[in-house]
Amino acid sequence: MHWVGIGLVIVAIVGCVGFGVHHHLDAKAQKLSKGSEEERRLAGELRDISSQIDQGRYLYH
């Protein structure tokens, strides 16, 4: 039974980390979207990565 509890804690930690990374990328993209052309391009790439994290592509590859 302890293994189930440990597994749930690990799943919760992974979920929190994924949410934190997603939030950080979105905030960074928002800041960059107000900058130069290069920064706006980078903001778009960060948004793409963030959406792929939502879909689980970067978590399981």
C-alpha positions as CSV (number, residue, x, y, z in Angstrom):
1,M,0.0,0.0,0.0
2,H,2.9,2.3,0.6
3,W,3.9,2.0,-3.1
4,V,0.5,3.4,-4.1
5,G,1.0,6.4,-1.9
6,I,4.5,7.0,-3.2
7,G,3.3,6.7,-6.7
8,L,0.5,9.3,-6.1
9,V,3.0,11.7,-4.6
10,I,5.3,11.3,-7.7
11,V,2.4,11.9,-10.1
12,A,1.4,15.0,-8.1
13,I,5.0,16.4,-8.3
14,V,5.3,15.7,-12.0
15,G,2.0,17.5,-12.6
16,C,3.0,20.5,-10.6
17,V,6.3,20.8,-12.4
18,G,4.6,20.5,-15.8
19,F,2.2,23.3,-14.8
20,G,5.0,25.5,-13.6
21,V,7.0,25.1,-16.8
22,H,3.9,25.8,-18.9
23,H,3.2,28.9,-16.8
24,H,6.8,30.1,-17.1
25,L,6.9,29.7,-20.8
26,D,3.6,31.6,-21.3
27,A,4.8,34.4,-19.1
28,K,8.1,34.7,-21.0
29,A,6.3,34.6,-24.3
30,Q,4.0,37.4,-23.2
31,K,7.0,39.6,-22.3
32,L,8.8,38.8,-25.6
33,S,5.8,39.5,-27.7
34,K,6.2,43.2,-26.9
35,G,9.8,43.4,-28.2
36,S,11.7,43.3,-31.4
37,E,10.9,41.2,-34.4
38,E,13.3,38.5,-33.2
39,E,11.8,38.5,-29.8
40,R,8.3,38.2,-31.2
41,R,9.4,35.2,-33.3
42,L,10.9,33.6,-30.2
43,A,7.6,34.3,-28.3
44,G,5.8,32.3,-31.0
45,E,8.2,29.4,-30.6
46,L,7.8,29.4,-26.8
47,R,4.0,29.3,-27.2
48,D,4.4,26.3,-29.5
49,I,6.5,24.5,-26.9
50,S,4.0,25.4,-24.2
51,S,1.1,24.0,-26.2
52,Q,3.0,20.8,-26.9
53,I,3.6,20.4,-23.2
54,D,-0.1,20.7,-22.7
55,Q,-0.6,17.8,-25.2
56,G,2.1,15.7,-23.4
57,R,4.5,15.6,-26.3
58,Y,7.5,16.7,-24.3
59,L,6.7,14.8,-21.2
60,Y,6.8,11.4,-22.8
61,H,9.5,11.6,-25.5
